[in-house]
């Protein structure tokens, strides 16, 4: 059966009316986006106009944590801190998956399948933790 078009009588008129309300709703989003960008631009412009500009050698120095910059800009950072951070992220993601699983596990019809899937997931995490332990990543010294 062919679909009605805008000129096919009452059904076509309904389609035209429906499409007529489509673009004004997006124009509201566009106007809000423009107003948001304009607000930020005006705030930055006002800040630039109102702030005092008095450059001194002390103000032009690199500042980090209140320590005067001495020596080179390169510093040696040990990789193990990044590994600890990565392991934390892995187990934080694990907890993000465990909480919803624990709430849905009690619902009827999800029992055995979800239990097996979660133990497979925990098995992968355990293998990763054992690998990190075997490589000596978890030793602090």
PASEPA-108462 format. One record per atom (N, C-alpha, C): residue number from 1; residue in one letter; chain; atom name; x, y, z. Coordinates in Angstrom, 1 decimal, padded with zeros to 4 digits. Last residue first. Layout:
N
+------+-------+------+------+--------+--------+--------+
! kedo ! lumgu ! kero ! nuke !     xx !     yy !     zz !
+------+-------+------+------+--------+--------+--------+
!  NUM !     A !    A !   CA !      X !      Y !      Z !
...
+------+-------+------+------+--------+--------+--------+
//
This chain:
141
+------+-------+------+------+--------+--------+--------+
! kedo ! lumgu ! kero ! nuke !     xx !     yy !     zz !
+------+-------+------+------+--------+--------+--------+
!  141 !     X !    A !    N !  058.6 ! -002.8 !  047.2 !
!  141 !     X !    A !   CA !  060.0 ! -002.4 !  047.1 !
!  141 !     X !    A !    C !  060.6 ! -002.4 !  045.7 !
!  140 !     X !    A !    N !  056.0 ! -003.7 !  046.9 !
!  140 !     X !    A !   CA !  056.2 ! -002.3 !  047.0 !
!  140 !     X !    A !    C !  057.7 ! -001.9 !  046.8 !
!  139 !     X !    A !    N !  054.6 ! -006.0 !  044.5 !
!  139 !     X !    A !   CA !  055.6 ! -005.8 !  045.6 !
!  139 !     X !    A !    C !  056.0 ! -004.3 !  045.7 !
!  138 !     X !    A !    N !  053.0 ! -006.2 !  042.3 !
!  138 !     X !    A !   CA !  052.4 ! -005.9 !  043.6 !
!  138 !     X !    A !    C !  053.3 ! -005.7 !  044.8 !
!  137 !     X !    A !    N !  054.6 ! -007.0 !  040.3 !
!  137 !     X !    A !   CA !  054.1 ! -005.7 !  040.2 !
!  137 !     X !    A !    C !  053.5 ! -005.2 !  041.6 !
!  136 !     X !    A !    N !  055.6 ! -009.5 !  039.8 !
!  136 !     X !    A !   CA !  056.2 ! -008.7 !  040.8 !
!  136 !     X !    A !    C !  055.7 ! -007.2 !  040.9 !
!  135 !     X !    A !    N !  054.5 ! -011.3 !  038.1 !
!  135 !     X !    A !   CA !  055.4 ! -010.3 !  037.5 !
!  135 !     X !    A !    C !  056.1 ! -009.5 !  038.6 !
!  134 !     X !    A !    N !  052.6 ! -012.4 !  039.8 !
!  134 !     X !    A !   CA !  053.8 ! -013.2 !  039.4 !
!  134 !     X !    A !    C !  054.8 ! -012.4 !  038.7 !
!  133 !     X !    A !    N !  050.8 ! -010.3 !  040.1 !
!  133 !     X !    A !   CA !  051.5 ! -010.8 !  041.3 !
!  133 !     X !    A !    C !  052.8 ! -011.6 !  040.9 !
!  132 !     X !    A !    N !  049.8 ! -010.2 !  037.5 !
!  132 !     X !    A !   CA !  050.4 ! -009.0 !  038.1 !
!  132 !     X !    A !    C !  051.3 ! -009.4 !  039.3 !
!  131 !     X !    A !    N !  048.6 ! -012.7 !  037.4 !
!  131 !     X !    A !   CA !  049.7 ! -012.3 !  036.5 !
!  131 !     X !    A !    C !  050.5 ! -011.2 !  037.0 !
!  130 !     X !    A !    N !  046.7 ! -012.5 !  039.4 !
!  130 !     X !    A !   CA !  047.8 ! -013.5 !  039.5 !
!  130 !     X !    A !    C !  048.9 ! -013.2 !  038.6 !
!  129 !     X !    A !    N !  045.0 ! -010.6 !  038.1 !
!  129 !     X !    A !   CA !  045.7 ! -010.3 !  039.4 !
!  129 !     X !    A !    C !  046.8 ! -011.3 !  039.7 !
!  128 !     X !    A !    N !  044.2 ! -011.9 !  035.8 !
!  128 !     X !    A !   CA !  045.0 ! -010.7 !  035.7 !
!  128 !     X !    A !    C !  045.7 ! -010.4 !  037.0 !
!  127 !     X !    A !    N !  042.8 ! -014.0 !  037.1 !
!  127 !     X !    A !   CA !  043.9 ! -014.4 !  036.2 !
!  127 !     X !    A !    C !  044.8 ! -013.1 !  036.0 !
!  126 !     X !    A !    N !  040.8 ! -012.5 !  038.3 !
!  126 !     X !    A !   CA !  041.7 ! -013.3 !  039.1 !
!  126 !     X !    A !    C !  042.9 ! -013.6 !  038.3 !
!  125 !     X !    A !    N !  039.4 ! -011.6 !  036.0 !
!  125 !     X !    A !   CA !  040.0 ! -010.6 !  036.9 !
!  125 !     X !    A !    C !  041.1 ! -011.3 !  037.8 !
!  124 !     X !    A !    N !  038.4 ! -014.0 !  035.0 !
!  124 !     X !    A !   CA !  039.3 ! -013.2 !  034.2 !
!  124 !     X !    A !    C !  040.1 ! -012.2 !  035.1 !
!  123 !     X !    A !    N !  036.8 ! -014.7 !  037.2 !
!  123 !     X !    A !   CA !  037.9 ! -015.6 !  036.8 !
!  123 !     X !    A !    C !  038.9 ! -014.8 !  036.0 !
!  122 !     X !    A !    N !  034.8 ! -012.8 !  037.1 !
!  122 !     X !    A !   CA !  035.7 ! -012.8 !  038.2 !
!  122 !     X !    A !    C !  036.9 ! -013.7 !  038.0 !
!  121 !     X !    A !    N !  033.6 ! -013.7 !  034.7 !
!  121 !     X !    A !   CA !  034.1 ! -012.4 !  034.8 !
!  121 !     X !    A !    C !  035.2 ! -012.3 !  036.0 !
!  120 !     X !    A !    N !  032.7 ! -016.3 !  035.6 !
!  120 !     X !    A !   CA !  033.7 ! -016.1 !  034.4 !
!  120 !     X !    A !    C !  034.3 ! -014.8 !  034.5 !
!  119 !     X !    A !    N !  031.0 ! -015.5 !  037.6 !
!  119 !     X !    A !   CA !  032.2 ! -016.2 !  037.9 !
!  119 !     X !    A !    C !  033.2 ! -016.3 !  036.8 !
!  118 !     X !    A !    N !  029.0 ! -014.2 !  036.0 !
!  118 !     X !    A !   CA !  029.8 ! -013.4 !  037.0 !
!  118 !     X !    A !    C !  031.1 ! -014.2 !  037.4 !
!  117 !     X !    A !    N !  028.0 ! -016.4 !  034.5 !
!  117 !     X !    A !   CA !  028.6 ! -015.3 !  033.9 !
!  117 !     X !    A !    C !  029.5 ! -014.4 !  034.8 !
!  116 !     X !    A !    N !  027.0 ! -018.0 !  036.6 !
!  116 !     X !    A !   CA !  028.1 ! -018.5 !  035.8 !
!  116 !     X !    A !    C !  028.8 ! -017.3 !  035.1 !
!  115 !     X !    A !    N !  025.0 ! -016.3 !  037.6 !
!  115 !     X !    A !   CA !  026.0 ! -016.7 !  038.5 !
!  115 !     X !    A !    C !  027.2 ! -017.2 !  037.7 !
!  114 !     X !    A !    N !  023.3 ! -015.9 !  035.4 !
!  114 !     X !    A !   CA !  024.1 ! -014.8 !  035.9 !
!  114 !     X !    A !    C !  025.2 ! -015.2 !  036.8 !
!  113 !     X !    A !    N !  022.3 ! -018.6 !  035.2 !
!  113 !     X !    A !   CA !  023.0 ! -018.0 !  034.1 !
!  113 !     X !    A !    C !  023.9 ! -016.8 !  034.6 !
!  112 !     X !    A !    N !  021.0 ! -019.0 !  037.7 !
!  112 !     X !    A !   CA !  022.1 ! -019.8 !  037.3 !
!  112 !     X !    A !    C !  023.0 ! -019.1 !  036.2 !
!  111 !     X !    A !    N !  019.0 ! -016.5 !  037.9 !
!  111 !     X !    A !   CA !  019.9 ! -017.1 !  038.8 !
!  111 !     X !    A !    C !  021.1 ! -017.8 !  038.3 !
!  110 !     X !    A !    N !  017.0 ! -015.2 !  036.6 !
!  110 !     X !    A !   CA !  018.4 ! -014.8 !  036.3 !
!  110 !     X !    A !    C !  019.4 ! -015.6 !  037.0 !
!  109 !     X !    A !    N !  014.5 ! -015.9 !  037.4 !
!  109 !     X !    A !   CA !  014.8 ! -016.1 !  036.0 !
!  109 !     X !    A !    C !  016.3 ! -015.8 !  035.6 !
!  108 !     X !    A !    N !  013.8 ! -013.3 !  039.7 !
!  108 !     X !    A !   CA !  013.5 ! -014.6 !  039.2 !
!  108 !     X !    A !    C !  013.9 ! -014.7 !  037.7 !
!  107 !     X !    A !    N !  016.5 ! -011.4 !  041.2 !
!  107 !     X !    A !   CA !  015.3 ! -011.4 !  040.4 !
!  107 !     X !    A !    C !  015.0 ! -012.8 !  039.8 !
!  106 !     X !    A !    N !  019.0 ! -011.5 !  042.4 !
!  106 !     X !    A !   CA !  017.8 ! -011.9 !  043.2 !
!  106 !     X !    A !    C !  016.5 ! -012.0 !  042.4 !
!  105 !     X !    A !    N !  020.6 ! -010.2 !  040.5 !
!  105 !     X !    A !   CA !  020.8 ! -011.7 !  040.8 !
!  105 !     X !    A !    C !  019.6 ! -012.2 !  041.5 !
!  104 !     X !    A !    N !  020.4 ! -007.5 !  040.5 !
!  104 !     X !    A !   CA !  019.6 ! -008.3 !  039.5 !
!  104 !     X !    A !    C !  019.6 ! -009.8 !  039.8 !
!  103 !     X !    A !    N !  022.2 ! -006.8 !  042.5 !
!  103 !     X !    A !   CA !  020.8 ! -006.4 !  042.6 !
!  103 !     X !    A !    C !  019.9 ! -007.1 !  041.7 !
!  102 !     X !    A !    N !  024.6 ! -007.9 !  041.6 !
!  102 !     X !    A !   CA !  024.1 ! -008.3 !  042.9 !
!  102 !     X !    A !    C !  022.6 ! -007.9 !  043.0 !
!  101 !     X !    A !    N !  025.0 ! -006.4 !  039.2 !
!  101 !     X !    A !   CA !  024.8 ! -007.9 !  039.2 !
!  101 !     X !    A !    C !  024.2 ! -008.4 !  040.5 !
!  100 !     X !    A !    N !  025.5 ! -003.8 !  040.2 !
!  100 !     X !    A !   CA !  024.2 ! -004.1 !  039.5 !
!  100 !     X !    A !    C !  024.0 ! -005.6 !  039.4 !
!   99 !     X !    A !    N !  028.0 ! -004.5 !  041.6 !
!   99 !     X !    A !   CA !  026.8 ! -004.0 !  042.3 !
!   99 !     X !    A !    C !  025.5 ! -004.2 !  041.5 !
!   98 !     X !    A !    N !  029.9 ! -005.4 !  039.6 !
!   98 !     X !    A !   CA !  029.4 ! -006.3 !  040.7 !
!   98 !     X !    A !    C !  028.1 ! -005.8 !  041.3 !
!   97 !     X !    A !    N !  030.6 ! -003.3 !  038.0 !
!   97 !     X !    A !   CA !  029.9 ! -004.4 !  037.4 !
!   97 !     X !    A !    C !  029.3 ! -005.3 !  038.5 !
!   96 !     X !    A !    N !  032.0 ! -001.7 !  039.8 !
!   96 !     X !    A !   CA !  030.9 ! -001.1 !  039.1 !
!   96 !     X !    A !    C !  030.0 ! -002.2 !  038.5 !
!   95 !     X !    A !    N !  034.0 ! -003.4 !  040.5 !
!   95 !     X !    A !   CA !  033.0 ! -003.2 !  041.5 !
!   95 !     X !    A !    C !  031.8 ! -002.5 !  040.9 !
!   94 !     X !    A !    N !  035.5 ! -003.3 !  038.2 !
!   94 !     X !    A !   CA !  035.0 ! -004.6 !  038.6 !
!   94 !     X !    A !    C !  033.8 ! -004.3 !  039.6 !
!   93 !     X !    A !    N !  036.3 ! -000.7 !  038.2 !
!   93 !     X !    A !   CA !  035.4 ! -001.1 !  037.2 !
!   93 !     X !    A !    C !  034.7 ! -002.5 !  037.5 !
!   92 !     X !    A !    N !  038.1 ! -001.0 !  040.3 !
!   92 !     X !    A !   CA !  037.0 ! -000.1 !  040.5 !
!   92 !     X !    A !    C !  035.9 ! -000.4 !  039.4 !
!   91 !     X !    A !    N !  040.0 ! -002.7 !  039.2 !
!   91 !     X !    A !   CA !  039.1 ! -003.2 !  040.3 !
!   91 !     X !    A !    C !  038.0 ! -002.3 !  040.6 !
!   90 !     X !    A !    N !  041.1 ! -001.0 !  037.2 !
!   90 !     X !    A !   CA !  040.5 ! -002.3 !  036.9 !
!   90 !     X !    A !    C !  039.6 ! -002.8 !  038.0 !
!   89 !     X !    A !    N !  042.0 !  001.1 !  038.8 !
!   89 !     X !    A !   CA !  040.9 !  001.3 !  037.8 !
!   89 !     X !    A !    C !  040.3 !  000.0 !  037.4 !
!   88 !     X !    A !    N !  044.0 ! -000.2 !  040.2 !
!   88 !     X !    A !   CA !  042.9 !  000.4 !  040.9 !
!   88 !     X !    A !    C !  041.7 !  000.6 !  040.0 !
!   87 !     X !    A !    N !  045.8 ! -000.9 !  038.1 !
!   87 !     X !    A !   CA !  045.1 ! -001.9 !  038.9 !
!   87 !     X !    A !    C !  043.9 ! -001.4 !  039.7 !
!   86 !     X !    A !    N !  046.5 !  001.8 !  037.4 !
!   86 !     X !    A !   CA !  045.8 !  000.9 !  036.5 !
!   86 !     X !    A !    C !  045.1 ! -000.2 !  037.2 !
!   85 !     X !    A !    N !  047.9 !  002.5 !  039.8 !
!   85 !     X !    A !   CA !  046.7 !  003.3 !  039.3 !
!   85 !     X !    A !    C !  045.9 !  002.5 !  038.4 !
!   84 !     X !    A !    N !  050.0 !  000.7 !  039.7 !
!   84 !     X !    A !   CA !  049.0 !  000.7 !  040.8 !
!   84 !     X !    A !    C !  047.7 !  001.4 !  040.4 !
!   83 !     X !    A !    N !  051.2 !  001.6 !  037.3 !
!   83 !     X !    A !   CA !  050.6 !  000.2 !  037.4 !
!   83 !     X !    A !    C !  049.6 !  000.1 !  038.5 !
!   82 !     X !    A !    N !  052.0 !  004.1 !  038.1 !
!   82 !     X !    A !   CA !  051.0 !  004.0 !  037.0 !
!   82 !     X !    A !    C !  050.4 !  002.6 !  037.0 !
!   81 !     X !    A !    N !  053.9 !  003.3 !  039.9 !
!   81 !     X !    A !   CA !  052.8 !  004.1 !  040.4 !
!   81 !     X !    A !    C !  051.7 !  004.1 !  039.3 !
!   80 !     X !    A !    N !  055.8 !  002.0 !  038.4 !
!   80 !     X !    A !   CA !  055.0 !  001.2 !  039.3 !
!   80 !     X !    A !    C !  053.8 !  002.0 !  039.8 !
!   79 !     X !    A !    N !  057.4 !  003.7 !  037.0 !
!   79 !     X !    A !   CA !  056.3 !  003.2 !  036.3 !
!   79 !     X !    A !    C !  055.3 !  002.4 !  037.3 !
!   78 !     X !    A !    N !  058.6 !  006.7 !  038.5 !
!   78 !     X !    A !   CA !  058.6 !  005.3 !  038.4 !
!   78 !     X !    A !    C !  057.3 !  004.7 !  037.9 !
!   77 !     X !    A !    N !  059.9 !  009.5 !  036.8 !
!   77 !     X !    A !   CA !  058.8 !  008.9 !  037.5 !
!   77 !     X !    A !    C !  058.8 !  007.4 !  037.4 !
!   76 !     X !    A !    N !  062.2 !  012.0 !  036.7 !
!   76 !     X !    A !   CA !  062.1 !  010.5 !  036.6 !
!   76 !     X !    A !    C !  060.9 !  010.1 !  037.4 !
!   75 !     X !    A !    N !  061.7 !  015.0 !  035.0 !
!   75 !     X !    A !   CA !  061.8 !  014.3 !  036.3 !
!   75 !     X !    A !    C !  061.5 !  012.8 !  036.0 !
!   74 !     X !    A !    N !  062.8 !  017.9 !  033.4 !
!   74 !     X !    A !   CA !  062.5 !  016.5 !  033.3 !
!   74 !     X !    A !    C !  062.7 !  015.9 !  034.7 !
!   73 !     X !    A !    N !  063.6 !  020.5 !  033.6 !
!   73 !     X !    A !   CA !  062.1 !  020.3 !  033.7 !
!   73 !     X !    A !    C !  061.8 !  018.8 !  033.6 !
!   72 !     X !    A !    N !  066.5 !  021.1 !  035.7 !
!   72 !     X !    A !   CA !  065.8 !  020.8 !  034.4 !
!   72 !     X !    A !    C !  064.3 !  020.5 !  034.7 !
!   71 !     X !    A !    N !  066.7 !  023.6 !  038.3 !
!   71 !     X !    A !   CA !  067.2 !  022.5 !  037.5 !
!   71 !     X !    A !    C !  066.4 !  022.3 !  036.2 !
!   70 !     X !    A !    N !  063.8 !  024.7 !  040.0 !
!   70 !     X !    A !   CA !  065.3 !  024.6 !  040.0 !
!   70 !     X !    A !    C !  065.7 !  023.4 !  039.1 !
!   69 !     X !    A !    N !  061.1 !  026.6 !  040.7 !
!   69 !     X !    A !   CA !  061.7 !  025.7 !  039.7 !
!   69 !     X !    A !    C !  063.2 !  025.8 !  039.7 !
!   68 !     X !    A !    N !  060.0 !  026.6 !  044.1 !
!   68 !     X !    A !   CA !  060.6 !  027.3 !  043.0 !
!   68 !     X !    A !    C !  061.3 !  026.3 !  042.0 !
!   67 !     X !    A !    N !  056.9 !  025.4 !  045.0 !
!   67 !     X !    A !   CA !  058.3 !  025.1 !  045.0 !
!   67 !     X !    A !    C !  058.9 !  025.9 !  043.8 !
!   66 !     X !    A !    N !  054.1 !  025.5 !  045.0 !
!   66 !     X !    A !   CA !  054.9 !  026.4 !  045.9 !
!   66 !     X !    A !    C !  056.4 !  026.2 !  045.9 !
!   65 !     X !    A !    N !  053.2 !  023.8 !  043.0 !
!   65 !     X !    A !   CA !  053.1 !  023.4 !  044.4 !
!   65 !     X !    A !    C !  053.9 !  024.3 !  045.3 !
!   64 !     X !    A !    N !  054.7 !  025.5 !  040.6 !
!   64 !     X !    A !   CA !  054.2 !  024.2 !  040.8 !
!   64 !     X !    A !    C !  054.3 !  023.9 !  042.3 !
!   63 !     X !    A !    N !  055.2 !  027.8 !  038.1 !
!   63 !     X !    A !   CA !  054.8 !  027.6 !  039.5 !
!   63 !     X !    A !    C !  054.2 !  026.2 !  039.6 !
!   62 !     X !    A !    N !  057.6 !  029.4 !  036.2 !
!   62 !     X !    A !   CA !  056.8 !  028.3 !  036.3 !
!   62 !     X !    A !    C !  056.5 !  028.0 !  037.7 !
!   61 !     X !    A !    N !  057.5 !  033.1 !  036.1 !
!   61 !     X !    A !   CA !  058.2 !  031.8 !  036.4 !
!   61 !     X !    A !    C !  057.2 !  030.6 !  036.4 !
!   60 !     X !    A !    N !  056.1 !  035.4 !  035.8 !
!   60 !     X !    A !   CA !  056.4 !  034.7 !  034.6 !
!   60 !     X !    A !    C !  057.1 !  033.3 !  034.8 !
!   59 !     X !    A !    N !  056.1 !  036.5 !  038.3 !
!   59 !     X !    A !   CA !  054.8 !  036.0 !  037.7 !
!   59 !     X !    A !    C !  055.0 !  035.2 !  036.5 !
!   58 !     X !    A !    N !  058.7 !  037.4 !  038.6 !
!   58 !     X !    A !   CA !  058.2 !  036.3 !  039.4 !
!   58 !     X !    A !    C !  056.9 !  035.7 !  038.9 !
!   57 !     X !    A !    N !  058.9 !  039.5 !  036.6 !
!   57 !     X !    A !   CA !  059.7 !  038.2 !  036.4 !
!   57 !     X !    A !    C !  059.2 !  037.1 !  037.3 !
!   56 !     X !    A !    N !  055.5 !  040.6 !  035.9 !
!   56 !     X !    A !   CA !  056.8 !  040.7 !  036.7 !
!   56 !     X !    A !    C !  057.6 !  039.4 !  036.4 !
!   55 !     X !    A !    N !  052.9 !  042.3 !  034.4 !
!   55 !     X !    A !   CA !  053.9 !  041.2 !  034.3 !
!   55 !     X !    A !    C !  055.1 !  041.5 !  035.1 !
!   54 !     X !    A !    N !  050.0 !  043.3 !  035.0 !
!   54 !     X !    A !   CA !  051.3 !  043.8 !  035.6 !
!   54 !     X !    A !    C !  052.3 !  042.6 !  035.5 !
!   53 !     X !    A !    N !  046.9 !  043.9 !  034.3 !
!   53 !     X !    A !   CA !  048.1 !  043.3 !  033.6 !
!   53 !     X !    A !    C !  049.3 !  043.9 !  034.1 !
!   52 !     X !    A !    N !  043.9 !  043.2 !  036.0 !
!   52 !     X !    A !   CA !  045.1 !  044.1 !  035.9 !
!   52 !     X !    A !    C !  046.2 !  043.3 !  035.2 !
!   51 !     X !    A !    N !  040.8 !  042.6 !  034.3 !
!   51 !     X !    A !   CA !  041.9 !  042.1 !  035.1 !
!   51 !     X !    A !    C !  043.1 !  043.1 !  034.9 !
!   50 !     X !    A !    N !  038.8 !  043.4 !  032.5 !
!   50 !     X !    A !   CA !  038.8 !  043.9 !  033.8 !
!   50 !     X !    A !    C !  040.0 !  043.6 !  034.7 !
!   49 !     X !    A !    N !  039.2 !  042.2 !  030.0 !
!   49 !     X !    A !   CA !  039.1 !  043.7 !  030.1 !
!   49 !     X !    A !    C !  039.3 !  044.2 !  031.5 !
!   48 !     X !    A !    N !  039.1 !  039.5 !  030.6 !
!   48 !     X !    A !   CA !  040.3 !  040.0 !  029.9 !
!   48 !     X !    A !    C !  040.3 !  041.6 !  030.1 !
!   47 !     X !    A !    N !  036.5 !  039.3 !  031.7 !
!   47 !     X !    A !   CA !  037.7 !  039.0 !  032.5 !
!   47 !     X !    A !    C !  039.0 !  039.6 !  031.9 !
!   46 !     X !    A !    N !  035.0 !  039.9 !  029.4 !
!   46 !     X !    A !   CA !  035.0 !  040.8 !  030.5 !
!   46 !     X !    A !    C !  036.2 !  040.5 !  031.5 !
!   45 !     X !    A !    N !  035.7 !  037.6 !  027.8 !
!   45 !     X !    A !   CA !  036.0 !  039.0 !  027.4 !
!   45 !     X !    A !    C !  036.0 !  040.0 !  028.5 !
!   44 !     X !    A !    N !  034.6 !  035.5 !  029.4 !
!   44 !     X !    A !   CA !  036.1 !  035.6 !  029.1 !
!   44 !     X !    A !    C !  036.5 !  037.0 !  028.7 !
!   43 !     X !    A !    N !  031.9 !  036.3 !  029.3 !
!   43 !     X !    A !   CA !  032.6 !  036.2 !  030.5 !
!   43 !     X !    A !    C !  034.1 !  036.2 !  030.4 !
!   42 !     X !    A !    N !  031.4 !  036.2 !  026.5 !
!   42 !     X !    A !   CA !  031.3 !  037.5 !  027.2 !
!   42 !     X !    A !    C !  032.0 !  037.4 !  028.5 !
!   41 !     X !    A !    N !  031.8 !  033.4 !  026.1 !
!   41 !     X !    A !   CA !  032.6 !  034.4 !  025.4 !
!   41 !     X !    A !    C !  032.6 !  035.8 !  026.1 !
!   40 !     X !    A !    N !  029.7 !  032.3 !  027.6 !
!   40 !     X !    A !   CA !  031.1 !  032.0 !  028.0 !
!   40 !     X !    A !    C !  032.1 !  033.1 !  027.3 !
!   39 !     X !    A !    N !  027.5 !  033.4 !  026.3 !
!   39 !     X !    A !   CA !  027.7 !  033.7 !  027.7 !
!   39 !     X !    A !    C !  029.2 !  033.4 !  028.1 !
!   38 !     X !    A !    N !  027.8 !  032.2 !  023.7 !
!   38 !     X !    A !   CA !  027.9 !  033.7 !  023.9 !
!   38 !     X !    A !    C !  028.1 !  034.1 !  025.3 !
!   37 !     X !    A !    N !  027.4 !  029.6 !  024.3 !
!   37 !     X !    A !   CA !  028.7 !  030.0 !  023.8 !
!   37 !     X !    A !    C !  028.8 !  031.5 !  024.0 !
!   36 !     X !    A !    N !  024.7 !  029.8 !  025.2 !
!   36 !     X !    A !   CA !  025.7 !  029.3 !  026.1 !
!   36 !     X !    A !    C !  027.1 !  029.7 !  025.7 !
!   35 !     X !    A !    N !  023.4 !  030.7 !  022.9 !
!   35 !     X !    A !   CA !  023.4 !  031.6 !  024.1 !
!   35 !     X !    A !    C !  024.5 !  031.1 !  025.1 !
!   34 !     X !    A !    N !  023.8 !  028.5 !  021.3 !
!   34 !     X !    A !   CA !  024.3 !  029.8 !  020.9 !
!   34 !     X !    A !    C !  024.4 !  030.7 !  022.1 !
!   33 !     X !    A !    N !  022.2 !  026.6 !  022.7 !
!   33 !     X !    A !   CA !  023.7 !  026.4 !  022.5 !
!   33 !     X !    A !    C !  024.4 !  027.7 !  022.1 !
!   32 !     X !    A !    N !  019.7 !  027.8 !  022.6 !
!   32 !     X !    A !   CA !  020.3 !  027.6 !  023.9 !
!   32 !     X !    A !    C !  021.8 !  027.4 !  023.7 !
!   31 !     X !    A !    N !  019.3 !  027.6 !  019.8 !
!   31 !     X !    A !   CA !  019.3 !  028.9 !  020.4 !
!   31 !     X !    A !    C !  020.0 !  028.8 !  021.8 !
!   30 !     X !    A !    N !  019.3 !  024.8 !  019.5 !
!   30 !     X !    A !   CA !  020.3 !  025.6 !  018.8 !
!   30 !     X !    A !    C !  020.4 !  027.0 !  019.5 !
!   29 !     X !    A !    N !  017.0 !  024.1 !  021.0 !
!   29 !     X !    A !   CA !  018.3 !  023.6 !  021.4 !
!   29 !     X !    A !    C !  019.4 !  024.4 !  020.7 !
!   28 !     X !    A !    N !  015.1 !  025.4 !  019.4 !
!   28 !     X !    A !   CA !  015.3 !  025.8 !  020.8 !
!   28 !     X !    A !    C !  016.6 !  025.3 !  021.3 !
!   27 !     X !    A !    N !  015.2 !  024.0 !  017.1 !
!   27 !     X !    A !   CA !  015.7 !  025.4 !  017.1 !
!   27 !     X !    A !    C !  015.9 !  025.9 !  018.5 !
!   26 !     X !    A !    N !  014.0 !  021.6 !  017.7 !
!   26 !     X !    A !   CA !  015.5 !  021.7 !  017.6 !
!   26 !     X !    A !    C !  016.0 !  023.1 !  017.5 !
!   25 !     X !    A !    N !  011.4 !  022.5 !  017.6 !
!   25 !     X !    A !   CA !  011.9 !  021.9 !  018.9 !
!   25 !     X !    A !    C !  013.5 !  021.9 !  018.8 !
!   24 !     X !    A !    N !  011.1 !  023.3 !  014.9 !
!   24 !     X !    A !   CA !  011.1 !  024.3 !  016.0 !
!   24 !     X !    A !    C !  011.6 !  023.8 !  017.3 !
!   23 !     X !    A !    N !  011.1 !  020.8 !  013.5 !
!   23 !     X !    A !   CA !  012.3 !  021.7 !  013.5 !
!   23 !     X !    A !    C !  012.2 !  022.8 !  014.6 !
!   22 !     X !    A !    N !  008.5 !  019.6 !  014.1 !
!   22 !     X !    A !   CA !  009.8 !  018.9 !  014.4 !
!   22 !     X !    A !    C !  011.0 !  019.9 !  014.5 !
!   21 !     X !    A !    N !  006.1 !  020.6 !  013.4 !
!   21 !     X !    A !   CA !  006.5 !  020.8 !  014.8 !
!   21 !     X !    A !    C !  007.9 !  020.2 !  015.1 !
!   20 !     X !    A !    N !  005.9 !  019.7 !  010.8 !
!   20 !     X !    A !   CA !  006.0 !  021.1 !  011.1 !
!   20 !     X !    A !    C !  006.4 !  021.4 !  012.5 !
!   19 !     X !    A !    N !  005.4 !  017.0 !  010.9 !
!   19 !     X !    A !   CA !  006.8 !  017.5 !  010.5 !
!   19 !     X !    A !    C !  006.9 !  018.9 !  010.8 !
!   18 !     X !    A !    N !  002.7 !  017.1 !  011.6 !
!   18 !     X !    A !   CA !  003.7 !  016.4 !  012.5 !
!   18 !     X !    A !    C !  005.1 !  016.9 !  012.2 !
!   17 !     X !    A !    N !  001.6 !  018.3 !  009.4 !
!   17 !     X !    A !   CA !  001.5 !  019.0 !  010.7 !
!   17 !     X !    A !    C !  002.5 !  018.4 !  011.7 !
!   16 !     X !    A !    N !  002.1 !  016.4 !  007.4 !
!   16 !     X !    A !   CA !  002.7 !  017.7 !  007.3 !
!   16 !     X !    A !    C !  002.7 !  018.4 !  008.6 !
!   15 !     X !    A !    N !  000.6 !  014.3 !  008.3 !
!   15 !     X !    A !   CA !  002.0 !  014.1 !  008.2 !
!   15 !     X !    A !    C !  002.7 !  015.5 !  008.1 !
!   14 !     X !    A !    N ! -001.9 !  015.4 !  008.1 !
!   14 !     X !    A !   CA ! -001.4 !  015.0 !  009.4 !
!   14 !     X !    A !    C !  000.1 !  014.9 !  009.4 !
!   13 !     X !    A !    N ! -002.1 !  015.7 !  005.3 !
!   13 !     X !    A !   CA ! -002.1 !  016.9 !  006.2 !
!   13 !     X !    A !    C ! -001.6 !  016.6 !  007.6 !
!   12 !     X !    A !    N ! -002.2 !  013.0 !  004.6 !
!   12 !     X !    A !   CA ! -001.0 !  013.8 !  004.2 !
!   12 !     X !    A !    C ! -000.9 !  015.1 !  005.0 !
!   11 !     X !    A !    N ! -004.7 !  012.4 !  005.5 !
!   11 !     X !    A !   CA ! -003.5 !  011.7 !  006.1 !
!   11 !     X !    A !    C ! -002.3 !  012.5 !  005.8 !
!   10 !     X !    A !    N ! -006.4 !  014.1 !  004.0 !
!   10 !     X !    A !   CA ! -006.3 !  014.3 !  005.4 !
!   10 !     X !    A !    C ! -005.1 !  013.6 !  006.0 !
!    9 !     X !    A !    N ! -004.6 !  014.4 !  000.8 !
!    9 !     X !    A !   CA ! -005.8 !  014.5 !  001.6 !
!    9 !     X !    A !    C ! -005.5 !  014.6 !  003.1 !
!    8 !     X !    A !    N ! -002.0 !  014.2 ! -000.4 !
!    8 !     X !    A !   CA ! -003.0 !  013.1 ! -000.5 !
!    8 !     X !    A !    C ! -004.2 !  013.2 !  000.5 !
!    7 !     X !    A !    N !  000.2 !  015.9 ! -000.3 !
!    7 !     X !    A !   CA ! -001.0 !  016.3 ! -001.1 !
!    7 !     X !    A !    C ! -002.1 !  015.3 ! -001.2 !
!    6 !     X !    A !    N !  002.2 !  014.7 !  001.2 !
!    6 !     X !    A !   CA !  001.6 !  015.9 !  001.7 !
!    6 !     X !    A !    C !  000.3 !  016.3 !  001.0 !
!    5 !     X !    A !    N !  001.3 !  011.1 !  000.9 !
!    5 !     X !    A !   CA !  002.2 !  012.3 !  000.8 !
!    5 !     X !    A !    C !  001.5 !  013.5 !  001.3 !
!    4 !     X !    A !    N !  000.9 !  007.8 !  002.2 !
!    4 !     X !    A !   CA !  000.4 !  009.1 !  001.8 !
!    4 !     X !    A !    C !  001.5 !  010.2 !  001.8 !
!    3 !     X !    A !    N !  002.3 !  004.9 !  000.7 !
!    3 !     X !    A !   CA !  002.3 !  005.8 !  001.8 !
!    3 !     X !    A !    C !  001.7 !  007.2 !  001.3 !
!    2 !     X !    A !    N !  000.7 !  002.2 ! -000.9 !
!    2 !     X !    A !   CA !  001.5 !  003.4 ! -001.0 !
!    2 !     X !    A !    C !  001.3 !  004.3 !  000.2 !
!    1 !     X !    A !    N !  000.9 ! -001.2 !  000.0 !
!    1 !     X !    A !   CA !  000.0 !  000.0 !  000.0 !
!    1 !     X !    A !    C !  000.9 !  001.2 !  000.0 !
+------+-------+------+------+--------+--------+--------+
//
